């Protein structure tokens, strides 16, 4: 929610706010055929990077095939 308010990006553009974008201080958002460059405030970048360090990456989702005997 804070990212949306600080940047003015639409909800559909939140997926473009990645760790790489936070490190660079800008995100490229493509929506409805338009490409926009969103500048991220330094305070928001610090918060996003701090959150990313705390957060564990999601586990890989795959199924192991059962061996047939």
N, C-alpha and C positions, 0 to 999 in steps of 0.2 A: 504494500500500500504506500509506504514511504517513497519507494522508487517511482511510482506513478505520479505522486504529488510533486516530487522534486524535479522531475524531468518533463512532465506534461505528456508523456508517451501514453498511447492508448493501451487498454488491457491486452489487445492482441499483439502489441509490440514488446511486451514484457519478456517474451522468450528470447529476444535479442540482447538482453542485458546479461551478458555472460561474464565469466571471470576475466577473460581476455579483454572484453570491453571495459570492465572496471579498471583493469591495469592500464589501459590506454587512455581512459578518461573520456571516451566517446564510443558510441554504438551506431552502427548502420542499420536502420530499420526499413524493411521493404514490406509494403502493405498496399493492396489495391492498385498495383502497378506503379506505385511511387516509391522512390527511395529517399529517405531522410537521414541526415547525420544528426544524432542527438548528443549534445554535450552533457556529460555527467559531472555534477558538482564534486569537488574534492572530498567533502565530508561524506557524501553518499558513497563514493568509491572506497573510502576507508572502511565504512560500515559493511559494504558488500564483500570486500576482501577478507575482513575479519570473520564475517559469517561463513564464508567459503572455507576458511581454515578450520573452523569448528565443525563444520558439517562433513560427515562421512559420505563418500560417493555411494550411489545406489549399487546394490548387489546386481551382478549379472544375472539375467533371467534366461535360463536355458534348461532343457530337460535332458537327463542322461538316459539313453536308451537302455531298456531292460535286456539283459542277455537271455537268450532263449536256449535251453538245454534240451 
